[in-house]
Amino acid sequence: MIVIDSQSRQPIYEQIVEHVESLIAAGVMSQGEQLPSVRALAVELSINPNTIQKAYTILEEHGAIYPVKGKGNFVSEKDKVTDRMKGQCFGRLKETVDQAKKLGINEEEFSIKVRTYYREGKHD
């Protein structure tokens, strides 16, 4: 279920975090669902277990998963993940708006582009 791009410059643990959060936000992984153990996922992906543990620790910090002593890691509430991801998205949008203002792009032109890109990227 988790795919790693070994050619990417992005660290593997970050790829795992992003992939798991995307699966949760998309509803592919549901609340209470158990994640593979650190060891099992490390074997499946042929990577160091410490890398998986680092990703799981970050996912726990983000509120995406929670550990149950002796049982493993489980998916937390979808809303926690989507709220965090929305916050990141809006943060990037604010940076883009600030950059557009510095470049002299007016609100009308910017809004037209946003609507165009939003409609092009619509997923059904």
C-alpha positions as CSV (number, residue, x, y, z in Angstrom):
1,M,0.0,0.0,0.0
2,I,2.9,2.3,0.6
3,V,5.2,3.1,-2.3
4,I,8.7,4.6,-2.0
5,D,10.5,6.4,-4.8
6,S,14.2,5.6,-4.3
7,Q,15.1,8.2,-6.9
8,S,13.5,11.0,-5.0
9,R,15.6,13.5,-3.1
10,Q,12.9,13.5,-0.4
11,P,13.9,11.4,2.6
12,I,12.2,8.0,2.7
13,Y,10.7,8.7,6.2
14,E,9.1,11.8,4.8
15,Q,7.7,9.9,1.8
16,I,6.2,7.4,4.2
17,V,4.6,10.1,6.4
18,E,3.1,11.9,3.3
19,H,1.8,8.7,1.9
20,V,0.2,7.5,5.1
21,E,-1.4,10.9,5.7
22,S,-2.7,11.0,2.1
23,L,-4.2,7.5,2.5
24,I,-5.9,8.6,5.7
25,A,-7.2,11.9,4.2
26,A,-8.5,10.0,1.2
27,G,-10.4,7.5,3.4
28,V,-8.3,4.6,2.1
29,M,-7.2,4.0,5.7
30,S,-9.9,4.3,8.3
31,Q,-10.0,5.2,12.0
32,G,-8.8,2.3,14.1
33,E,-7.2,0.5,11.3
34,Q,-3.9,-1.1,12.3
35,L,-0.7,-0.1,10.4
36,P,1.9,-2.8,9.6
37,S,4.4,-3.3,12.3
38,V,7.7,-1.5,12.0
39,R,9.5,-4.7,11.2
40,A,6.9,-6.0,8.7
41,L,6.9,-2.7,6.8
42,A,10.7,-2.5,6.8
43,V,10.9,-6.0,5.3
44,E,8.1,-5.2,2.7
45,L,9.8,-2.0,1.6
46,S,13.4,-3.3,2.0
47,I,14.5,-0.4,4.2
48,N,15.9,0.0,7.7
49,P,13.4,-0.4,10.5
50,N,14.7,2.8,12.1
51,T,13.4,4.7,9.1
52,I,10.0,3.3,9.6
53,Q,10.1,4.0,13.3
54,K,11.1,7.6,12.5
55,A,8.1,7.9,10.2
56,Y,5.7,6.4,12.7
57,T,7.0,8.8,15.4
58,I,6.3,11.8,13.2
59,L,2.9,10.4,12.3
60,E,2.1,10.1,16.0
61,E,3.3,13.7,16.6
62,H,1.0,14.8,13.8
63,G,-1.9,13.0,15.4
64,A,-2.4,10.8,12.4
65,I,-1.7,7.5,14.3
66,Y,-1.6,6.4,17.9
67,P,0.2,3.5,19.6
68,V,-1.3,0.8,21.7
69,K,1.2,-0.9,23.9
70,G,1.9,-4.4,22.8
71,K,-0.5,-4.2,19.9
72,G,0.9,-1.7,17.4
73,N,0.0,1.6,15.7
74,F,-3.5,2.5,14.6
75,V,-5.0,5.2,12.5
76,S,-6.4,8.2,14.4
77,E,-9.3,10.4,13.4
78,K,-9.4,11.5,9.7
79,D,-10.3,15.0,10.8
80,K,-7.0,15.5,12.6
81,V,-5.1,14.6,9.5
82,T,-7.2,16.6,7.0
83,D,-7.2,19.7,9.3
84,R,-3.4,19.6,9.5
85,M,-3.0,19.1,5.8
86,K,-5.5,21.9,5.1
87,G,-3.5,24.2,7.3
88,Q,-0.3,23.4,5.4
89,C,-2.1,23.9,2.1
90,F,-3.4,27.3,3.2
91,G,0.0,28.3,4.5
92,R,1.5,27.5,1.1
93,L,-1.3,29.5,-0.6
94,K,-0.6,32.5,1.7
95,E,3.1,32.4,0.7
96,T,2.1,32.2,-3.0
97,V,-0.3,35.2,-2.6
98,D,2.5,37.2,-0.9
99,Q,4.9,36.3,-3.8
100,A,2.2,37.3,-6.4
101,K,1.7,40.6,-4.7
102,K,5.5,41.3,-4.8
103,L,5.5,40.5,-8.5
104,G,2.6,42.9,-9.1
105,I,0.0,40.3,-10.0
106,N,-3.4,41.8,-9.3
107,E,-6.1,40.0,-7.4
108,E,-8.3,39.6,-10.5
109,E,-5.6,37.9,-12.5
110,F,-4.6,35.8,-9.5
111,S,-8.2,34.7,-8.9
112,I,-8.7,33.7,-12.5
113,K,-5.6,31.5,-12.4
114,V,-6.6,29.9,-9.1
115,R,-10.1,29.1,-10.5
116,T,-8.6,27.7,-13.7
117,Y,-6.1,25.5,-11.8
118,Y,-8.7,24.4,-9.3
119,R,-11.1,23.3,-12.0
120,E,-8.3,21.5,-14.0
121,G,-7.3,19.6,-10.9
122,K,-10.8,18.5,-9.9
123,H,-11.0,14.9,-8.9
124,D,-14.3,13.0,-9.2
